[in-house]
Amino acid sequence: MQLLRIECLGKELRLEAAMSGWQGLFWDGHLVSQINANADALPLQRHSFTLQSNQGTIECHLDVDLEWQPFLLKYALTVNDTPISEGQITTKDIETQEVINRPPEKKKFSFIGLGSFALKMLKSAKAIKVLFAAGSLAAYSWLFSIEFALALIACLVFHEYGHIRAMKYFGMKTKGIYLIPFIGGLALSESKINTRWQDVVIAIMGPFFGLLLSIVSLIIYWITDIELFAGIASFNALLNLFNLLPVLPLDGGHILKSVAFSMNSVLGLIVCVLGALLGIAACYYFGFALLGFILFIGTFEILFEWRDRHRSQLLPLDRYGQAVSAVWYVVTVGLLCSIIYILGTTGNNALAIPMAILGA
């Protein structure tokens, strides 16, 4: 992953590193120094390289003091024994920097990836947004009613808007929200994430916004006794709770993956596998066999990523980030479950339509 970009003799000096211990130093795009992966490597490393100029040979040294958790990079650049630049890089700096020359990710086949690729082929046309939105409205109106179709689309848009707000918080360029008939919605970004914390926040903000909408709808239902708002609150809660199942490609899978892989150990894989099994079991318990099969396929994404975790381009969460992410996730899930429980014990049919939608 890219950790440092500074100027050296009028050219860019870029430091790339991996959690395995490998470091590569590039000057003007050319590799000038490399430290091989070593589990016993010390945090303090020195990159020494020579450059040729009209004045002769120039001796350069970049001293790097790197800690991964919590992340802190201190550096000092000297040229011919003269200090040129020094400073430090924190997680905030990594989140806001623009990554260049990121190596392409290794492609692997999956049905989920195939569906994402098909959508990317269409997303360049702005008319697709309108077409998908109209198709979603028509599909849900045909299945239920125009009133519930509008409410359902509002729930989906509110959820995806949470993702969009998180992306914009990190300064990422967004491409908007796409509504996909019978599937749901998708928030797209032009920028790539640089840290696991970005992955967690972007993933959880969709369900968190959904939680806020369910709370507001529940309050309106208590005040007005209009069952439509009970239906919105229950469906929205169930929709977002399903989205928090700890299996890729759902939001819960992204959260679990970021927390577990930041542990950088076999424990992380165990946590991911247990979460995947829990999600699959929940789907089959409620009779969502097809969804359970899709989630089963998604578990292989976790296995592939765990295998390549040491080459990940994302900065891992520190212990504080892991704790905050886990608490945020548990509290959101708990509140969504509470809303479903409250509506399920009131004697109305608020949960009937949401269960029918997921079962279909």
GUKELO-803426 format. One record per residue (C-alpha): residue number from 1; residue in three letters; x, y, z. Coordinates in steps of 0.05 Angstrom, whole numbers, plus 5000, padded with zeros to 4 digits. Layout:
! GUKELO-803426
pt num = NUM | residuo = ala | x = X | y = Y | z = Z;
...
This chain:
! GUKELO-803426
pt num = 1 | residuo = met | x = 5000 | y = 5000 | z = 5000;
pt num = 2 | residuo = gln | x = 5022 | y = 5071 | z = 4987;
pt num = 3 | residuo = leu | x = 5046 | y = 5104 | z = 5051;
pt num = 4 | residuo = leu | x = 5088 | y = 5165 | z = 5032;
pt num = 5 | residuo = arg | x = 5095 | y = 5214 | z = 4974;
pt num = 6 | residuo = ile | x = 5146 | y = 5270 | z = 4981;
pt num = 7 | residuo = glu | x = 5191 | y = 5310 | z = 4934;
pt num = 8 | residuo = cys | x = 5264 | y = 5291 | z = 4926;
pt num = 9 | residuo = leu | x = 5308 | y = 5331 | z = 4877;
pt num = 10 | residuo = gly | x = 5249 | y = 5355 | z = 4837;
pt num = 11 | residuo = lys | x = 5219 | y = 5285 | z = 4829;
pt num = 12 | residuo = glu | x = 5168 | y = 5246 | z = 4869;
pt num = 13 | residuo = leu | x = 5194 | y = 5197 | z = 4922;
pt num = 14 | residuo = arg | x = 5141 | y = 5145 | z = 4938;
pt num = 15 | residuo = leu | x = 5143 | y = 5092 | z = 4993;
pt num = 16 | residuo = glu | x = 5101 | y = 5028 | z = 4985;
pt num = 17 | residuo = ala | x = 5096 | y = 4976 | z = 5040;
pt num = 18 | residuo = ala | x = 5060 | y = 4913 | z = 5060;
pt num = 19 | residuo = met | x = 5043 | y = 4886 | z = 5130;
pt num = 20 | residuo = ser | x = 5087 | y = 4826 | z = 5115;
pt num = 21 | residuo = gly | x = 5147 | y = 4873 | z = 5124;
pt num = 22 | residuo = trp | x = 5163 | y = 4888 | z = 5051;
pt num = 23 | residuo = gln | x = 5180 | y = 4960 | z = 5033;
pt num = 24 | residuo = gly | x = 5194 | y = 4990 | z = 4965;
pt num = 25 | residuo = leu | x = 5219 | y = 5060 | z = 4951;
pt num = 26 | residuo = phe | x = 5206 | y = 5091 | z = 4883;
pt num = 27 | residuo = trp | x = 5238 | y = 5155 | z = 4855;
pt num = 28 | residuo = asp | x = 5206 | y = 5183 | z = 4793;
pt num = 29 | residuo = gly | x = 5169 | y = 5117 | z = 4785;
pt num = 30 | residuo = his | x = 5232 | y = 5074 | z = 4787;
pt num = 31 | residuo = leu | x = 5248 | y = 5026 | z = 4844;
pt num = 32 | residuo = val | x = 5311 | y = 5051 | z = 4879;
pt num = 33 | residuo = ser | x = 5309 | y = 5013 | z = 4945;
pt num = 34 | residuo = gln | x = 5275 | y = 4951 | z = 4972;
pt num = 35 | residuo = ile | x = 5269 | y = 4915 | z = 5038;
pt num = 36 | residuo = asn | x = 5245 | y = 4844 | z = 5034;
pt num = 37 | residuo = ala | x = 5190 | y = 4815 | z = 5077;
pt num = 38 | residuo = asn | x = 5215 | y = 4794 | z = 5145;
pt num = 39 | residuo = ala | x = 5171 | y = 4778 | z = 5205;
pt num = 40 | residuo = asp | x = 5229 | y = 4798 | z = 5251;
pt num = 41 | residuo = ala | x = 5242 | y = 4865 | z = 5218;
pt num = 42 | residuo = leu | x = 5251 | y = 4925 | z = 5264;
pt num = 43 | residuo = pro | x = 5204 | y = 4985 | z = 5259;
pt num = 44 | residuo = leu | x = 5263 | y = 5031 | z = 5241;
pt num = 45 | residuo = gln | x = 5290 | y = 5019 | z = 5171;
pt num = 46 | residuo = arg | x = 5337 | y = 5057 | z = 5126;
pt num = 47 | residuo = his | x = 5332 | y = 5062 | z = 5051;
pt num = 48 | residuo = ser | x = 5397 | y = 5082 | z = 5018;
pt num = 49 | residuo = phe | x = 5403 | y = 5098 | z = 4944;
pt num = 50 | residuo = thr | x = 5446 | y = 5139 | z = 4896;
pt num = 51 | residuo = leu | x = 5424 | y = 5185 | z = 4841;
pt num = 52 | residuo = gln | x = 5465 | y = 5213 | z = 4783;
pt num = 53 | residuo = ser | x = 5464 | y = 5287 | z = 4765;
pt num = 54 | residuo = asn | x = 5506 | y = 5339 | z = 4730;
pt num = 55 | residuo = gln | x = 5542 | y = 5350 | z = 4796;
pt num = 56 | residuo = gly | x = 5560 | y = 5276 | z = 4803;
pt num = 57 | residuo = thr | x = 5534 | y = 5221 | z = 4848;
pt num = 58 | residuo = ile | x = 5484 | y = 5241 | z = 4901;
pt num = 59 | residuo = glu | x = 5477 | y = 5197 | z = 4963;
pt num = 60 | residuo = cys | x = 5406 | y = 5194 | z = 4991;
pt num = 61 | residuo = his | x = 5379 | y = 5163 | z = 5054;
pt num = 62 | residuo = leu | x = 5306 | y = 5155 | z = 5077;
pt num = 63 | residuo = asp | x = 5298 | y = 5134 | z = 5149;
pt num = 64 | residuo = val | x = 5230 | y = 5103 | z = 5162;
pt num = 65 | residuo = asp | x = 5200 | y = 5088 | z = 5231;
pt num = 66 | residuo = leu | x = 5136 | y = 5049 | z = 5217;
pt num = 67 | residuo = glu | x = 5084 | y = 5023 | z = 5267;
pt num = 68 | residuo = trp | x = 5022 | y = 4989 | z = 5239;
pt num = 69 | residuo = gln | x = 4977 | y = 4988 | z = 5301;
pt num = 70 | residuo = pro | x = 4964 | y = 5043 | z = 5317;
pt num = 71 | residuo = phe | x = 4990 | y = 5067 | z = 5250;
pt num = 72 | residuo = leu | x = 5045 | y = 5120 | z = 5252;
pt num = 73 | residuo = leu | x = 5099 | y = 5132 | z = 5201;
pt num = 74 | residuo = lys | x = 5158 | y = 5178 | z = 5217;
pt num = 75 | residuo = tyr | x = 5208 | y = 5194 | z = 5163;
pt num = 76 | residuo = ala | x = 5271 | y = 5234 | z = 5151;
pt num = 77 | residuo = leu | x = 5303 | y = 5246 | z = 5083;
pt num = 78 | residuo = thr | x = 5376 | y = 5266 | z = 5076;
pt num = 79 | residuo = val | x = 5414 | y = 5282 | z = 5013;
pt num = 80 | residuo = asn | x = 5490 | y = 5283 | z = 5017;
pt num = 81 | residuo = asp | x = 5483 | y = 5283 | z = 5093;
pt num = 82 | residuo = thr | x = 5440 | y = 5346 | z = 5090;
pt num = 83 | residuo = pro | x = 5370 | y = 5340 | z = 5120;
pt num = 84 | residuo = ile | x = 5318 | y = 5354 | z = 5066;
pt num = 85 | residuo = ser | x = 5251 | y = 5333 | z = 5093;
pt num = 86 | residuo = glu | x = 5221 | y = 5301 | z = 5155;
pt num = 87 | residuo = gly | x = 5152 | y = 5290 | z = 5184;
pt num = 88 | residuo = gln | x = 5101 | y = 5238 | z = 5202;
pt num = 89 | residuo = ile | x = 5040 | y = 5206 | z = 5170;
pt num = 90 | residuo = thr | x = 4978 | y = 5184 | z = 5208;
pt num = 91 | residuo = thr | x = 4915 | y = 5146 | z = 5190;
pt num = 92 | residuo = lys | x = 4880 | y = 5211 | z = 5172;
pt num = 93 | residuo = asp | x = 4933 | y = 5227 | z = 5121;
pt num = 94 | residuo = ile | x = 4926 | y = 5158 | z = 5089;
pt num = 95 | residuo = glu | x = 4850 | y = 5167 | z = 5085;
pt num = 96 | residuo = thr | x = 4855 | y = 5232 | z = 5047;
pt num = 97 | residuo = gln | x = 4913 | y = 5217 | z = 5000;
pt num = 98 | residuo = glu | x = 4903 | y = 5200 | z = 4927;
pt num = 99 | residuo = val | x = 4933 | y = 5132 | z = 4910;
pt num = 100 | residuo = ile | x = 4970 | y = 5127 | z = 4844;
pt num = 101 | residuo = asn | x = 4997 | y = 5067 | z = 4808;
pt num = 102 | residuo = arg | x = 4959 | y = 5018 | z = 4852;
pt num = 103 | residuo = pro | x = 4972 | y = 4948 | z = 4825;
pt num = 104 | residuo = pro | x = 4911 | y = 4915 | z = 4795;
pt num = 105 | residuo = glu | x = 4876 | y = 4866 | z = 4839;
pt num = 106 | residuo = lys | x = 4881 | y = 4793 | z = 4822;
pt num = 107 | residuo = lys | x = 4817 | y = 4773 | z = 4786;
pt num = 108 | residuo = lys | x = 4778 | y = 4713 | z = 4811;
pt num = 109 | residuo = phe | x = 4713 | y = 4684 | z = 4786;
pt num = 110 | residuo = ser | x = 4650 | y = 4691 | z = 4828;
pt num = 111 | residuo = phe | x = 4577 | y = 4700 | z = 4812;
pt num = 112 | residuo = ile | x = 4575 | y = 4762 | z = 4856;
pt num = 113 | residuo = gly | x = 4634 | y = 4792 | z = 4819;
pt num = 114 | residuo = leu | x = 4602 | y = 4775 | z = 4753;
pt num = 115 | residuo = gly | x = 4539 | y = 4813 | z = 4773;
pt num = 116 | residuo = ser | x = 4580 | y = 4873 | z = 4795;
pt num = 117 | residuo = phe | x = 4617 | y = 4872 | z = 4729;
pt num = 118 | residuo = ala | x = 4552 | y = 4872 | z = 4690;
pt num = 119 | residuo = leu | x = 4527 | y = 4932 | z = 4729;
pt num = 120 | residuo = lys | x = 4593 | y = 4970 | z = 4718;
pt num = 121 | residuo = met | x = 4583 | y = 4960 | z = 4643;
pt num = 122 | residuo = leu | x = 4518 | y = 4998 | z = 4648;
pt num = 123 | residuo = lys | x = 4532 | y = 5050 | z = 4701;
pt num = 124 | residuo = ser | x = 4564 | y = 5101 | z = 4654;
pt num = 125 | residuo = ala | x = 4496 | y = 5119 | z = 4624;
pt num = 126 | residuo = lys | x = 4457 | y = 5167 | z = 4668;
pt num = 127 | residuo = ala | x = 4392 | y = 5142 | z = 4636;
pt num = 128 | residuo = ile | x = 4405 | y = 5075 | z = 4670;
pt num = 129 | residuo = lys | x = 4389 | y = 5107 | z = 4738;
pt num = 130 | residuo = val | x = 4321 | y = 5130 | z = 4713;
pt num = 131 | residuo = leu | x = 4308 | y = 5064 | z = 4678;
pt num = 132 | residuo = phe | x = 4325 | y = 5023 | z = 4740;
pt num = 133 | residuo = ala | x = 4285 | y = 5068 | z = 4786;
pt num = 134 | residuo = ala | x = 4224 | y = 5063 | z = 4740;
pt num = 135 | residuo = gly | x = 4232 | y = 4988 | z = 4735;
pt num = 136 | residuo = ser | x = 4236 | y = 4982 | z = 4811;
pt num = 137 | residuo = leu | x = 4174 | y = 5024 | z = 4820;
pt num = 138 | residuo = ala | x = 4136 | y = 4983 | z = 4769;
pt num = 139 | residuo = ala | x = 4159 | y = 4917 | z = 4798;
pt num = 140 | residuo = tyr | x = 4142 | y = 4933 | z = 4870;
pt num = 141 | residuo = ser | x = 4075 | y = 4964 | z = 4850;
pt num = 142 | residuo = trp | x = 4057 | y = 4901 | z = 4813;
pt num = 143 | residuo = leu | x = 4076 | y = 4857 | z = 4872;
pt num = 144 | residuo = phe | x = 4043 | y = 4900 | z = 4926;
pt num = 145 | residuo = ser | x = 4014 | y = 4970 | z = 4917;
pt num = 146 | residuo = ile | x = 4037 | y = 5037 | z = 4891;
pt num = 147 | residuo = glu | x = 4037 | y = 5065 | z = 4962;
pt num = 148 | residuo = phe | x = 4081 | y = 5010 | z = 4989;
pt num = 149 | residuo = ala | x = 4125 | y = 5012 | z = 4927;
pt num = 150 | residuo = leu | x = 4140 | y = 5085 | z = 4940;
pt num = 151 | residuo = ala | x = 4154 | y = 5071 | z = 5014;
pt num = 152 | residuo = leu | x = 4200 | y = 5013 | z = 4995;
pt num = 153 | residuo = ile | x = 4239 | y = 5055 | z = 4946;
pt num = 154 | residuo = ala | x = 4245 | y = 5110 | z = 4999;
pt num = 155 | residuo = cys | x = 4275 | y = 5059 | z = 5047;
pt num = 156 | residuo = leu | x = 4325 | y = 5036 | z = 4995;
pt num = 157 | residuo = val | x = 4345 | y = 5106 | z = 4976;
pt num = 158 | residuo = phe | x = 4353 | y = 5127 | z = 5049;
pt num = 159 | residuo = his | x = 4397 | y = 5066 | z = 5062;
pt num = 160 | residuo = glu | x = 4442 | y = 5079 | z = 5001;
pt num = 161 | residuo = tyr | x = 4445 | y = 5154 | z = 5018;
pt num = 162 | residuo = gly | x = 4478 | y = 5133 | z = 5083;
pt num = 163 | residuo = his | x = 4534 | y = 5101 | z = 5042;
pt num = 164 | residuo = ile | x = 4539 | y = 5163 | z = 4998;
pt num = 165 | residuo = arg | x = 4545 | y = 5209 | z = 5059;
pt num = 166 | residuo = ala | x = 4601 | y = 5167 | z = 5087;
pt num = 167 | residuo = met | x = 4638 | y = 5168 | z = 5020;
pt num = 168 | residuo = lys | x = 4633 | y = 5243 | z = 5017;
pt num = 169 | residuo = tyr | x = 4657 | y = 5249 | z = 5089;
pt num = 170 | residuo = phe | x = 4722 | y = 5217 | z = 5066;
pt num = 171 | residuo = gly | x = 4726 | y = 5263 | z = 5006;
pt num = 172 | residuo = met | x = 4710 | y = 5209 | z = 4956;
pt num = 173 | residuo = lys | x = 4676 | y = 5224 | z = 4889;
pt num = 174 | residuo = thr | x = 4610 | y = 5189 | z = 4882;
pt num = 175 | residuo = lys | x = 4570 | y = 5166 | z = 4822;
pt num = 176 | residuo = gly | x = 4502 | y = 5165 | z = 4857;
pt num = 177 | residuo = ile | x = 4450 | y = 5113 | z = 4875;
pt num = 178 | residuo = tyr | x = 4424 | y = 5058 | z = 4830;
pt num = 179 | residuo = leu | x = 4358 | y = 5022 | z = 4844;
pt num = 180 | residuo = ile | x = 4357 | y = 4951 | z = 4817;
pt num = 181 | residuo = pro | x = 4288 | y = 4916 | z = 4809;
pt num = 182 | residuo = phe | x = 4278 | y = 4857 | z = 4856;
pt num = 183 | residuo = ile | x = 4349 | y = 4865 | z = 4883;
pt num = 184 | residuo = gly | x = 4353 | y = 4931 | z = 4921;
pt num = 185 | residuo = gly | x = 4400 | y = 4990 | z = 4913;
pt num = 186 | residuo = leu | x = 4473 | y = 5005 | z = 4902;
pt num = 187 | residuo = ala | x = 4516 | y = 5067 | z = 4919;
pt num = 188 | residuo = leu | x = 4576 | y = 5075 | z = 4873;
pt num = 189 | residuo = ser | x = 4640 | y = 5114 | z = 4882;
pt num = 190 | residuo = glu | x = 4694 | y = 5136 | z = 4832;
pt num = 191 | residuo = ser | x = 4748 | y = 5133 | z = 4886;
pt num = 192 | residuo = lys | x = 4780 | y = 5073 | z = 4920;
pt num = 193 | residuo = ile | x = 4785 | y = 5066 | z = 4995;
pt num = 194 | residuo = asn | x = 4853 | y = 5066 | z = 5028;
pt num = 195 | residuo = thr | x = 4838 | y = 5041 | z = 5098;
pt num = 196 | residuo = arg | x = 4796 | y = 4988 | z = 5133;
pt num = 197 | residuo = trp | x = 4764 | y = 5044 | z = 5174;
pt num = 198 | residuo = gln | x = 4736 | y = 5074 | z = 5111;
pt num = 199 | residuo = asp | x = 4708 | y = 5006 | z = 5092;
pt num = 200 | residuo = val | x = 4674 | y = 4999 | z = 5160;
pt num = 201 | residuo = val | x = 4644 | y = 5069 | z = 5161;
pt num = 202 | residuo = ile | x = 4618 | y = 5066 | z = 5090;
pt num = 203 | residuo = ala | x = 4588 | y = 4997 | z = 5101;
pt num = 204 | residuo = ile | x = 4554 | y = 5011 | z = 5167;
pt num = 205 | residuo = met | x = 4526 | y = 5080 | z = 5151;
pt num = 206 | residuo = gly | x = 4474 | y = 5049 | z = 5104;
pt num = 207 | residuo = pro | x = 4442 | y = 5006 | z = 5158;
pt num = 208 | residuo = phe | x = 4452 | y = 5062 | z = 5209;
pt num = 209 | residuo = phe | x = 4413 | y = 5111 | z = 5165;
pt num = 210 | residuo = gly | x = 4361 | y = 5056 | z = 5157;
pt num = 211 | residuo = leu | x = 4357 | y = 5049 | z = 5233;
pt num = 212 | residuo = leu | x = 4343 | y = 5124 | z = 5239;
pt num = 213 | residuo = leu | x = 4287 | y = 5119 | z = 5187;
pt num = 214 | residuo = ser | x = 4256 | y = 5060 | z = 5224;
pt num = 215 | residuo = ile | x = 4258 | y = 5098 | z = 5290;
pt num = 216 | residuo = val | x = 4224 | y = 5158 | z = 5259;
pt num = 217 | residuo = ser | x = 4171 | y = 5114 | z = 5225;
pt num = 218 | residuo = leu | x = 4158 | y = 5078 | z = 5290;
pt num = 219 | residuo = ile | x = 4147 | y = 5143 | z = 5328;
pt num = 220 | residuo = ile | x = 4100 | y = 5168 | z = 5273;
pt num = 221 | residuo = tyr | x = 4061 | y = 5102 | z = 5278;
pt num = 222 | residuo = trp | x = 4054 | y = 5110 | z = 5353;
pt num = 223 | residuo = ile | x = 4028 | y = 5181 | z = 5344;
pt num = 224 | residuo = thr | x = 3981 | y = 5170 | z = 5285;
pt num = 225 | residuo = asp | x = 3965 | y = 5096 | z = 5290;
pt num = 226 | residuo = ile | x = 3972 | y = 5091 | z = 5214;
pt num = 227 | residuo = glu | x = 3994 | y = 5020 | z = 5198;
pt num = 228 | residuo = leu | x = 4033 | y = 5041 | z = 5135;
pt num = 229 | residuo = phe | x = 4086 | y = 5072 | z = 5180;
pt num = 230 | residuo = ala | x = 4089 | y = 5007 | z = 5221;
pt num = 231 | residuo = gly | x = 4101 | y = 4970 | z = 5156;
pt num = 232 | residuo = ile | x = 4156 | y = 5019 | z = 5136;
pt num = 233 | residuo = ala | x = 4189 | y = 5014 | z = 5204;
pt num = 234 | residuo = ser | x = 4187 | y = 4938 | z = 5205;
pt num = 235 | residuo = phe | x = 4207 | y = 4927 | z = 5132;
pt num = 236 | residuo = asn | x = 4264 | y = 4978 | z = 5137;
pt num = 237 | residuo = ala | x = 4289 | y = 4946 | z = 5202;
pt num = 238 | residuo = leu | x = 4287 | y = 4876 | z = 5172;
pt num = 239 | residuo = leu | x = 4319 | y = 4899 | z = 5108;
pt num = 240 | residuo = asn | x = 4377 | y = 4932 | z = 5144;
pt num = 241 | residuo = leu | x = 4384 | y = 4874 | z = 5193;
pt num = 242 | residuo = phe | x = 4390 | y = 4826 | z = 5135;
pt num = 243 | residuo = asn | x = 4442 | y = 4873 | z = 5105;
pt num = 244 | residuo = leu | x = 4483 | y = 4867 | z = 5169;
pt num = 245 | residuo = leu | x = 4490 | y = 4791 | z = 5163;
pt num = 246 | residuo = pro | x = 4565 | y = 4780 | z = 5169;
pt num = 247 | residuo = val | x = 4575 | y = 4752 | z = 5099;
pt num = 248 | residuo = leu | x = 4602 | y = 4785 | z = 5036;
pt num = 249 | residuo = pro | x = 4578 | y = 4821 | z = 4995;
pt num = 250 | residuo = leu | x = 4530 | y = 4848 | z = 5048;
pt num = 251 | residuo = asp | x = 4549 | y = 4908 | z = 5091;
pt num = 252 | residuo = gly | x = 4558 | y = 4863 | z = 5152;
pt num = 253 | residuo = gly | x = 4609 | y = 4822 | z = 5113;
pt num = 254 | residuo = his | x = 4650 | y = 4884 | z = 5098;
pt num = 255 | residuo = ile | x = 4649 | y = 4904 | z = 5171;
pt num = 256 | residuo = leu | x = 4668 | y = 4835 | z = 5196;
pt num = 257 | residuo = lys | x = 4722 | y = 4828 | z = 5144;
pt num = 258 | residuo = ser | x = 4754 | y = 4894 | z = 5161;
pt num = 259 | residuo = val | x = 4754 | y = 4880 | z = 5236;
pt num = 260 | residuo = ala | x = 4776 | y = 4808 | z = 5231;
pt num = 261 | residuo = phe | x = 4831 | y = 4819 | z = 5179;
pt num = 262 | residuo = ser | x = 4859 | y = 4876 | z = 5220;
pt num = 263 | residuo = met | x = 4875 | y = 4824 | z = 5273;
pt num = 264 | residuo = asn | x = 4923 | y = 4796 | z = 5221;
pt num = 265 | residuo = ser | x = 4919 | y = 4725 | z = 5248;
pt num = 266 | residuo = val | x = 4883 | y = 4659 | z = 5241;
pt num = 267 | residuo = leu | x = 4834 | y = 4685 | z = 5293;
pt num = 268 | residuo = gly | x = 4809 | y = 4734 | z = 5241;
pt num = 269 | residuo = leu | x = 4792 | y = 4677 | z = 5193;
pt num = 270 | residuo = ile | x = 4757 | y = 4638 | z = 5248;
pt num = 271 | residuo = val | x = 4714 | y = 4699 | z = 5265;
pt num = 272 | residuo = cys | x = 4696 | y = 4708 | z = 5191;
pt num = 273 | residuo = val | x = 4678 | y = 4635 | z = 5182;
pt num = 274 | residuo = leu | x = 4634 | y = 4634 | z = 5245;
pt num = 275 | residuo = gly | x = 4599 | y = 4697 | z = 5221;
pt num = 276 | residuo = ala | x = 4587 | y = 4667 | z = 5153;
pt num = 277 | residuo = leu | x = 4558 | y = 4604 | z = 5183;
pt num = 278 | residuo = leu | x = 4513 | y = 4646 | z = 5227;
pt num = 279 | residuo = gly | x = 4487 | y = 4685 | z = 5168;
pt num = 280 | residuo = ile | x = 4474 | y = 4623 | z = 5127;
pt num = 281 | residuo = ala | x = 4439 | y = 4588 | z = 5185;
pt num = 282 | residuo = ala | x = 4394 | y = 4649 | z = 5196;
pt num = 283 | residuo = cys | x = 4373 | y = 4649 | z = 5122;
pt num = 284 | residuo = tyr | x = 4354 | y = 4576 | z = 5124;
pt num = 285 | residuo = tyr | x = 4319 | y = 4583 | z = 5191;
pt num = 286 | residuo = phe | x = 4273 | y = 4637 | z = 5163;
pt num = 287 | residuo = gly | x = 4263 | y = 4598 | z = 5098;
pt num = 288 | residuo = phe | x = 4306 | y = 4642 | z = 5053;
pt num = 289 | residuo = ala | x = 4341 | y = 4584 | z = 5019;
pt num = 290 | residuo = leu | x = 4363 | y = 4623 | z = 4957;
pt num = 291 | residuo = leu | x = 4392 | y = 4679 | z = 4998;
pt num = 292 | residuo = gly | x = 4428 | y = 4628 | z = 5040;
pt num = 293 | residuo = phe | x = 4459 | y = 4598 | z = 4977;
pt num = 294 | residuo = ile | x = 4482 | y = 4667 | z = 4954;
pt num = 295 | residuo = leu | x = 4514 | y = 4680 | z = 5021;
pt num = 296 | residuo = phe | x = 4548 | y = 4612 | z = 5018;
pt num = 297 | residuo = ile | x = 4581 | y = 4634 | z = 4953;
pt num = 298 | residuo = gly | x = 4600 | y = 4700 | z = 4986;
pt num = 299 | residuo = thr | x = 4639 | y = 4663 | z = 5040;
pt num = 300 | residuo = phe | x = 4691 | y = 4643 | z = 4988;
pt num = 301 | residuo = glu | x = 4705 | y = 4717 | z = 4977;
pt num = 302 | residuo = ile | x = 4727 | y = 4720 | z = 5050;
pt num = 303 | residuo = leu | x = 4772 | y = 4660 | z = 5042;
pt num = 304 | residuo = phe | x = 4805 | y = 4689 | z = 4981;
pt num = 305 | residuo = glu | x = 4817 | y = 4756 | z = 5015;
pt num = 306 | residuo = trp | x = 4844 | y = 4723 | z = 5078;
pt num = 307 | residuo = arg | x = 4895 | y = 4686 | z = 5035;
pt num = 308 | residuo = asp | x = 4920 | y = 4751 | z = 5005;
pt num = 309 | residuo = arg | x = 4912 | y = 4793 | z = 5069;
pt num = 310 | residuo = his | x = 4988 | y = 4808 | z = 5075;
pt num = 311 | residuo = arg | x = 4986 | y = 4840 | z = 5006;
pt num = 312 | residuo = ser | x = 4924 | y = 4881 | z = 5021;
pt num = 313 | residuo = gln | x = 4925 | y = 4954 | z = 4997;
pt num = 314 | residuo = leu | x = 4883 | y = 4976 | z = 5057;
pt num = 315 | residuo = leu | x = 4911 | y = 5003 | z = 5122;
pt num = 316 | residuo = pro | x = 4886 | y = 4958 | z = 5179;
pt num = 317 | residuo = leu | x = 4845 | y = 4981 | z = 5238;
pt num = 318 | residuo = asp | x = 4882 | y = 4993 | z = 5303;
pt num = 319 | residuo = arg | x = 4855 | y = 4963 | z = 5369;
pt num = 320 | residuo = tyr | x = 4813 | y = 5025 | z = 5382;
pt num = 321 | residuo = gly | x = 4783 | y = 5022 | z = 5312;
pt num = 322 | residuo = gln | x = 4767 | y = 4948 | z = 5320;
pt num = 323 | residuo = ala | x = 4731 | y = 4961 | z = 5386;
pt num = 324 | residuo = val | x = 4691 | y = 5020 | z = 5359;
pt num = 325 | residuo = ser | x = 4671 | y = 4982 | z = 5297;
pt num = 326 | residuo = ala | x = 4648 | y = 4921 | z = 5337;
pt num = 327 | residuo = val | x = 4608 | y = 4963 | z = 5386;
pt num = 328 | residuo = trp | x = 4576 | y = 5004 | z = 5331;
pt num = 329 | residuo = tyr | x = 4556 | y = 4940 | z = 5294;
pt num = 330 | residuo = val | x = 4527 | y = 4906 | z = 5356;
pt num = 331 | residuo = val | x = 4488 | y = 4968 | z = 5378;
pt num = 332 | residuo = thr | x = 4458 | y = 4977 | z = 5308;
pt num = 333 | residuo = val | x = 4438 | y = 4904 | z = 5304;
pt num = 334 | residuo = gly | x = 4409 | y = 4906 | z = 5374;
pt num = 335 | residuo = leu | x = 4366 | y = 4968 | z = 5360;
pt num = 336 | residuo = leu | x = 4341 | y = 4939 | z = 5294;
pt num = 337 | residuo = cys | x = 4322 | y = 4874 | z = 5329;
pt num = 338 | residuo = ser | x = 4286 | y = 4915 | z = 5383;
pt num = 339 | residuo = ile | x = 4243 | y = 4951 | z = 5331;
pt num = 340 | residuo = ile | x = 4224 | y = 4884 | z = 5299;
pt num = 341 | residuo = tyr | x = 4208 | y = 4854 | z = 5368;
pt num = 342 | residuo = ile | x = 4165 | y = 4914 | z = 5388;
pt num = 343 | residuo = leu | x = 4124 | y = 4912 | z = 5324;
pt num = 344 | residuo = gly | x = 4120 | y = 4836 | z = 5327;
pt num = 345 | residuo = thr | x = 4087 | y = 4838 | z = 5395;
pt num = 346 | residuo = thr | x = 4035 | y = 4892 | z = 5380;
pt num = 347 | residuo = gly | x = 3988 | y = 4843 | z = 5345;
pt num = 348 | residuo = asn | x = 3989 | y = 4876 | z = 5276;
pt num = 349 | residuo = asn | x = 4014 | y = 4848 | z = 5210;
pt num = 350 | residuo = ala | x = 4072 | y = 4896 | z = 5203;
pt num = 351 | residuo = leu | x = 4122 | y = 4839 | z = 5192;
pt num = 352 | residuo = ala | x = 4080 | y = 4799 | z = 5142;
pt num = 353 | residuo = ile | x = 4100 | y = 4839 | z = 5080;
pt num = 354 | residuo = pro | x = 4174 | y = 4845 | z = 5097;
pt num = 355 | residuo = met | x = 4179 | y = 4769 | z = 5108;
pt num = 356 | residuo = ala | x = 4142 | y = 4756 | z = 5042;
pt num = 357 | residuo = ile | x = 4190 | y = 4802 | z = 5005;
pt num = 358 | residuo = leu | x = 4253 | y = 4769 | z = 5032;
pt num = 359 | residuo = gly | x = 4222 | y = 4700 | z = 5023;
pt num = 360 | residuo = ala | x = 4209 | y = 4715 | z = 4950;
